[in-house]
């Protein structure tokens, strides 16, 4: 699956309508963002069941602000509408692949249980 562009109109439905969404927060003027883009696109093609998305922080400043994006590129992974990973910095392909594999293995029942316990 090719990466999709997220905006105010499709952000929430993308997060709520998919089990796993990986988001690259980027900007056109950002050198590291531009060098990371081909790696991100290549890895996205290896995982057709996962949504790989991009948020242009220049255009979608509201989305970037709501997630306190201070440095780009920032990679964020949602599983079952829960942020399980958020970190700034471009990753090499091998590290991104490893991150995706670890995210897929995560026991989300346990994650939801921990969230419920924290809220109680």
MARZAZA-896618 format. One record per atom (N, C-alpha, C): x, y, z; residue in one letter. Coordinates in steps of 0.001 Angstrom, whole numbers, padded with zeros to 6 digits, always signed. Example, Ala and Ser with C-alpha at 12.3 -4.5 7.8 and 13.67 -1.06 7.14 Angstrom:
<nodes>
+013190-005690+007800a/+012300-004500+007800a/+013200-003300+007800a/+012850-002250+007080s/+013670-001060+007140s/+012900+000030+007870s/
</nodes>
This chain:
<nodes>
+000855-001190+000000x/+000000+000000+000000x/+000888+001237+000000x/+000559+002154-000860x/+001304+003408-000875x/+000904+004234+000340x/+001743+005179+000700x/+001412+006032+001840x/+000257+006952+001467x/-000512+007326+002475x/-001619+008244+002245x/-001352+009541+003009x/-001882+010641+002485x/-001756+011936+003151x/-002925+012098+004112x/-002603+012418+005359x/-003658+012672+006338x/-003894+014172+006459x/-005160+014523+006687x/-005538+015921+006915x/-006665+015947+007934x/-007165+017134+008232x/-008232+017257+009231x/-009455+016417+008851x/-009703+016272+007567x/-010889+015563+007105x/-010828+014052+007239x/-009638+013469+007118x/-009557+012006+007139x/-008737+011443+008296x/-008194+012296+009147x/-007308+011823+010214x/-008031+010867+011159x/-009109+011332+011753x/-009802+010529+012768x/-010350+009224+012189x/-010948+009281+011011x/-011503+008065+010417x/-010403+007067+010066x/-009227+007553+009711x/-008109+006655+009414x/-007649+005953+010685x/-007542+006694+011779x/-007104+006107+013054x/-008146+005123+013584x/-009409+005525+013548x/-010453+004668+014122x/-010824+003503+013213x/-010586+003627+011919x/-011003+002598+010979x/-009952+001556+010647x/-008786+001636+011271x/-007706+000703+010964x/-007044+000211+012237x/-006638-001054+012242x/-005995-001642+013413x/-004648-000982+013702x/-003870-000734+012649x/-002531-000181+012845x/-002273+000910+011817x/-001868+002076+012321x/-001554+003216+011459x/-000202+003774+011896x/+000686+003911+010933x/+002000+004496+011196x/+002029+005840+010491x/+002375+006884+011243x/+002330+008241+010694x/+003721+008865+010723x/+004089+009442+009591x/+005318+010215+009452x/+004923+011689+009422x/+005262+012415+010476x/+005053+013862+010503x/+006276+014492+009845x/+006070+015301+008814x/+007169+015822+008010x/+006837+017228+007515x/+007810+017843+006848x/+007600+019127+006176x/+008472+019158+004921x/+008021+019865+003882x/+008762+019899+002624x/+010171+020498+002750x/+010364+021418+003672x/+011668+022081+003820x/+012667+021271+004649x/+012235+020162+005223x/+013048+019376+006158x/+013916+018357+005406x/+015217+018560+005417x/+016150+017648+004748x/+016057+016216+005227x/+016126+015971+006556x/+015992+014597+007043x/+014651+013956+006662x/+013598+014766+006597x/+012287+014250+006188x/+012342+013763+004744x/+012958+014575+003886x/+013049+014211+002468x/+013919+012970+002268x/+014981+012830+003064x/+015837+011644+002908x/+015182+010384+003497x/+014294+010548+004481x/+013590+009414+005089x/+012423+008939+004218x/+011848+009814+003428x/+010642+009501+002643x/+010771+008248+001778x/+011850+008034+001014x/+011934+006804+000205x/+011987+005534+001060x/+012641+005597+002196x/+012699+004450+003110x/+011306+004139+003622x/+010601+005157+004056x/+009237+004999+004577x/+008320+004400+003511x/+008423+004923+002288x/+007601+004435+001177x/+007929+002967+000876x/+009201+002613+000862x/+009632+001246+000562x/+009097+000265+001616x/+009232+000615+002890x/+008755-000265+003963x/+007228-000382+003908x/+006546+000698+003546x/+005074+000652+003465x/+004616-000403+002459x/+005373-000599+001405x/+005008-001582+000378x/+005175-003016+000890x/+005977-003210+001920x/+006207-004541+002477x/+005116-004965+003476x/+004255-004021+003863x/+003204-004295+004849x/+001852-003811+004335x/+001256-004544+003397x/-000005-004080+002804x/-001173-003991+003794x/-001107-004692+004921x/-002207-004651+005887x/-002120-003514+006888x/-001064-002729+006790x/-000847-001616+007724x/-000959-000306+006954x/-001627+000679+007541x/-001744+001988+006912x/-000495+002803+007251x/+000217+003218+006231x/+001354+004129+006374x/+000879+005485+005879x/+000922+006475+006744x/+000381+007784+006413x/+001414+008871+006665x/+001163+010030+006075x/+002050+011174+006254x/+001212+012397+006616x/+001747+013217+007506x/+001109+014481+007848x/+002116+015592+007554x/+001772+016446+006612x/+002598+017604+006297x/+002338+018645+007388x/+003322+018841+008267x/+003129+019717+009422x/+002984+021195+009035x/+003397+021548+007825x/+003215+022932+007361x/+001753+023187+007013x/+001127+022203+006409x/-000263+022332+005972x/-001224+022004+007113x/-000914+020954+007861x/-001801+020469+008931x/-001241+020841+010306x/-001115+022134+010534x/-000536+022617+011790x/-001385+022241+012993x/-002696+022145+012810x/-003582+021763+013912x/-003325+020342+014380x/-003156+019429+013431x/-002874+018038+013790x/-001522+017973+014493x/-000516+018619+013915x/+000825+018602+014509x/+000793+019175+015924x/+000059+020256+016123x/-000027+020878+017449x/-000740+019964+018440x/-001775+019268+017987x/-002528+018411+018904x/-001687+017241+019422x/-000634+016880+018684x/+000260+015811+019117x/+001606+016348+019610x/+001666+017670+019808x/+002885+018322+020315x/+004124+017964+019506x/+003984+017974+018180x/+005124+017689+017316x/+006060+018894+017356x/+007260+018689+017872x/+008240+019763+018024x/+009448+019586+017116x/+009641+018358+016661x/+010800+018029+015845x/+010341+017079+014750x/+010879+017265+013555x/+010497+016387+012451x/+011743+015849+011774x/+011659+014688+011170x/+010474+013841+011133x/+010178+013219+012499x/+008911+013042+012770x/+008474+012283+013947x/+007633+011123+013443x/+007918+009961+013971x/+007181+008762+013613x/+006266+008400+014785x/+005009+008112+014473x/+004040+007748+015505x/+003291+006499+015038x/+003121+005542+015961x/+002394+004324+015623x/+001158+004210+016510x/+000012+004028+015867x/-001253+003768+016554x/-001608+002301+016346x/-001989+001628+017432x/-002597+000292+017345x/-003901+000382+018104x/-004973-000007+017461x/-006298+000024+018078x/-006560+001371+018752x/-006209+002431+018044x/-006436+003820+018452x/-005594+004262+019650x/-004559+003511+019975x/-003661+003842+021081x/-002283+004162+020499x/-001691+005267+020938x/-000329+005586+020503x/+000627+004661+021259x/+001305+003793+020515x/+002237+002861+021154x/+003691+003252+020911x/+003902+004223+020018x/+005264+004676+019735x/+005196+006095+019208x/+006098+006945+019672x/+006210+008302+019150x/+007621+008792+019418x/+008358+009017+018343x/+009735+009478+018504x/+010174+010251+017271x/+010949+011293+017503x/+011487+012091+016405x/+012755+011442+015865x/+012998+011666+014586x/+014230+011193+013957x/+013956+010236+012821x/+014744+010354+011769x/+014645+009440+010635x/+015286+008113+011029x/+014716+007018+010547x/+015218+005688+010876x/+015760+005001+009632x/+016814+004186+009800x/+017225+003352+008673x/+016168+002275+008434x/+016157+001720+007232x/+015139+000736+006853x/+015084-000443+007822x/+016235-000949+008228x/+016252-002115+009120x/+015605-001799+010466x/+015842-000613+010984x/+015259-000210+012264x/+013751-000009+012133x/+013324+000582+011031x/+011894+000788+010803x/+011181-000564+010677x/+011786-001492+009969x/+011207-002835+009840x/+011095-003505+011206x/+012145-003414+011995x/+012137-004005+013335x/+011039-003368+014189x/+010890-002054+014102x/+009866-001333+014854x/+008467-001800+014456x/+008228-001960+013161x/+006925-002421+012683x/+006646-003832+013196x/+007639-004698+013134x/+007474-006073+013604x/+007159-006108+015108x/+007862-005297+015893x/+007600-005240+017340x/+006189-004710+017614x/+005774-003705+016869x/+004430-003131+017048x/+003358-004158+016719x/+003584-004970+015691x/+002622-006010+015308x/+002488-007062+016400x/+003575-007364+017111x/+003578-008417+018134x/+002983-007967+019467x/+002842-006679+019654x/+002403-006148+020942x/+001041-006715+021334x/+000931-007148+022570x/-000316-007698+023111x/-001238-006531+023470x/-002144-006208+022568x/-002996-005039+022770x/-004012-005253+023887x/-004397-006486+024175x/-005294-006737+025305x/-004610-006282+026591x/-003332-006568+026705x/-002561-006150+027881x/-002416-004624+027924x/-002180-004015+026779x/-002056-002558+026705x/-003364-001901+027164x/-004489-002380+026650x/-005787-001817+027044x/-006048-002032+028540x/-005620-003173+029050x/-005777-003450+030485x/-004965-002440+031320x/-003741-002171+030891x/-002886-001208+031606x/-003479+000197+031540x/-004021+000564+030407x/-004651+001887+030270x/-005846+002001+031209x/-006665+000965+031253x/-007834+000961+032132x/-007410+001064+033598x/-006332+000370+033944x/-005832+000410+035328x/-005331+001802+035688x/-004686+002483+034729x/-004176+003834+034983x/-005326+004836+035165x/-006401+004622+034431x/-007550+005529+034527x/-008349+005320+035796x/-008271+004119+036369x/-009064+003777+037564x/-008530+004456+038814x/
</nodes>
